[in-house]
Amino acid sequence: MRALTWQGKRTVSVETVPDPVIEQPTDAIIRITSTAICGSDLHLYELFGPFLDKGDILGHEPMGVVVEVGPDVVELAVGDRVVIPFTIACGHCFMCRNGLQSQCETTQVTEYGSGAALFGYTKLYGQVPGGQAEYLRVPMADYNHVRVGADLPDERYLYLSDILPTAWQGIEYAQVPEGGTLAVMGLGPVGQLVARIGVQRGHRVIAVDPEPVRREMAERYGVLTYDLTPDVVGDLVESTRGRGADAVVDAVGLEAHGSAAARFAQTAVGLLPDPIAQKLMDAAGMDRLASLYTSIDVVRRGGTVSISGVYAGDADILPMKTMFDKQLTLRMGQCNVKRWTDELLPHVEDPDDPFGLMDLATHHAPLEDAPALYETFQTKDDGCVKVVLHPGADASTREDVR
């Protein structure tokens, strides 16, 4: 099959690799019809090389059709159309039963002290082959799928794999009071969905992003947007009667604009041998924390900061005095996808498309275009907000849908 593989820092390529096979009786194989490039994939493209091997298959936002099932699979049949959550969970351990599927005790990667295994996301999360490929092996397939109908296009369902439940969880964790103000840091794909869900719930939503195209997209859904300027904290606080937002969702994460020192550390990691770089990532302040610092400054006293963006450093400096004095609540973590899918499916299938799922991807392309589109997505060229790849499709699939 053809698959998108990591080859080095800022280098990925589509290669011919062996087709996946049933390895355990609870496995299934799906033929992938659509798979997206996630903002967190760009962290692999840029930063996480010390935890990747050349040839690793990337991607964790796939959907498709079941083509083979293991002998112990009872919930799926060949021909079923499914979305595959990015977290790999058992569904029956203590964590899964308590809605913490991203901490699944069956698939935790104990070697690295990490939570549940993830598709296509480094040794830290199990080094499981990912979904930017023509086929995917799904472990514990009875639990790790979301069966969907046949009538709606892939785009209506695809984002259930990651970014839609991630945005939903971000809002849930933010605990925005009725009639309250929600601030969103970053208007990439997750930030766009956070903002739209917030508006749909009746919150006043304000958001920050340096890219005009992303601000314009959010404004179509009733979001008040701000450019990322030196005065943005003051502007946001002023817009909330000088108090600050009731809650903030940080949808940016570790590669935020700002922090020259952290940028240097991230660059240095890519130049060191893997064992040394891995230790540096454990011991140094790796994250650019500008978005998180802004979130802490913007939220009102007694408010909540909900972190959806990925962070990776274990020695980051936080303003503990400010956080304690403001009596803030912080909530964060990998998304527990299956916890939210039953709540989300009615919205996804609503004929009115209330979250604008058909108005998020700016680029559709065959899998063979993935290397160029990784670069486009990272540099935000060509108005790129979200890329959806279609394995097995030819060049006629290529489309700019802005």
HUQUI-V292487 format. One record per backbone hydrogen bond with DSSP energy under -1.0 kcal/mol. NH is the residue of the N-H (numbers start at 0). CO is the residue of the C=O. Records with the same first field share a line. If there is no record, write none. Layout:
NH=CO, CO
//
This chain:
2=14
3=131
4=12
5=55
6=10
7=10
9=44
10=7
12=4
14=2
16=0
26=23
27=137
28=67
29=135
30=64
31=133
32=62
33=62
34=388
35=60
36=386
40=37
44=40
45=41
46=42
47=42
50=47
51=48
54=5
55=52
57=3
62=33
63=81
64=30
65=79
66=28
67=28
69=26
71=24
72=69
78=65
79=76
81=63
82=145
83=61
85=160
87=116
96=92
97=93
98=95
99=94
102=99
103=100
107=103
108=114
109=107
111=108
113=108
115=101
117=124
118=85
119=127
122=50
124=121
125=122
126=121
129=56
130=58
131=57
132=130
133=1
135=29
137=27
140=25
142=139
143=139
144=142
145=82
147=80
155=152
156=153
157=153
159=156
160=157
163=158
165=161
166=162
167=163
168=164
169=165
170=166
171=167
172=168
173=169
179=176
181=203
182=246
183=205
184=248
185=207
191=187
192=188
193=189
194=190
195=191
196=192
197=193
198=194
199=195
200=196
201=198
202=197
203=179
205=181
206=223
207=183
208=225
214=210
215=211
216=212
217=213
218=214
219=215
220=217
221=218
222=217
223=204
225=206
228=226
231=228
234=230
235=231
236=232
237=233
238=234
239=236
240=237
241=236
242=239
244=297
245=180
246=180
247=303
248=182
249=305
250=184
253=309
262=258
263=259
264=260
265=261
266=262
267=263
268=264
269=265
270=267
276=272
277=273
278=274
279=275
280=276
281=277
282=278
283=279
285=283
287=253
292=288
293=289
294=290
295=291
296=292
297=293
298=294
299=244
301=325
302=299
303=245
304=328
305=247
306=330
307=249
308=249
319=317
322=318
323=319
324=320
325=321
327=322
328=302
330=304
336=334
338=335
339=336
343=339
344=340
347=343
348=344
352=349
355=352
358=355
361=385
362=385
363=398
364=387
368=365
369=366
372=368
373=369
374=370
375=371
376=372
377=373
378=374
380=375
383=380
387=362
388=34
389=364
392=389
396=393
397=394
398=363
400=361
//
